[in-house]
Amino acid sequence: MLISYELLGKLFVFLVIAVILVTGIALLFGAYSLRKHKIIFPNYILFMLYLFYSPAKWICRIFSIKEEIVDEILIEVKNAVMLDKFKKTKVRRAVILPQCMRHPECKARCDPIVGYECTRCGKCDIKRIVEAADEYNFKVFIVPGDSFVRKIMKSYDPGACLGVACYVELTESMQAVSKFVPVQGICLIRDGCYDTRVDVAEVIHKMEICDNV
């Protein structure tokens, strides 16, 4: 029995409407969670927004909403879901920083396995993070790209990861790494190709809470 093109067209339209509807609901739940600082239906939000990541951003563009809210929702919901496991992990805890946080005059050597090795010159915020990491038993990795994150996961085999990156890269990395270890993510407050910035106090706080459990 042949299926008519008209029926296929109707099915396609129905599927598109269904995707927009369920993705829109996930966005609404996520936006409510961000505003109220109370996560509702986290598994639904994560599943739908990871699955329909591009449609979710398209919906935001249609309604003149900043696209980054999709990443904000995914990052904060993932943070909330994994926080307890992250805090309870006591071994091989890692902080992964992007190399763009380095000062333009940074002289640090780049190791082919673990990334840049901070010399603690004090020209950028990385020194403060490295010193705090020593205090709270974290190891800092400063990476040039996603390929180094995979190398670190294989060579260091961390028990938990705290990542810093721009919205899109952090969303992708957290999704990948969280399949193996508990994660927490913090977005850059100034992104770009170099001399980027992060809220150092927030990074240190994420490390500090692990010692308070």
Secondary structure, DSSP 4 states (H G I P E B T S, - for coil): -PPPHHHHHHHHHHHHHHHHHHHHHHHHHHHHHHHHT---SHHHHHHHHHHTHHHHHHHHHHTT--THHHHHHHHHHHHHHHHHHHHH--SSEEEEEEGGGS-TT---EEETTTEEE----SSSTHHHHHHHHHHTTEEEEEESSHHHHHHHHHHT--SEEEEEE-HHHHHHHHHHHTTTS-EEEEE-SB-SSSS-B--HHHHHHHHHGGGG-
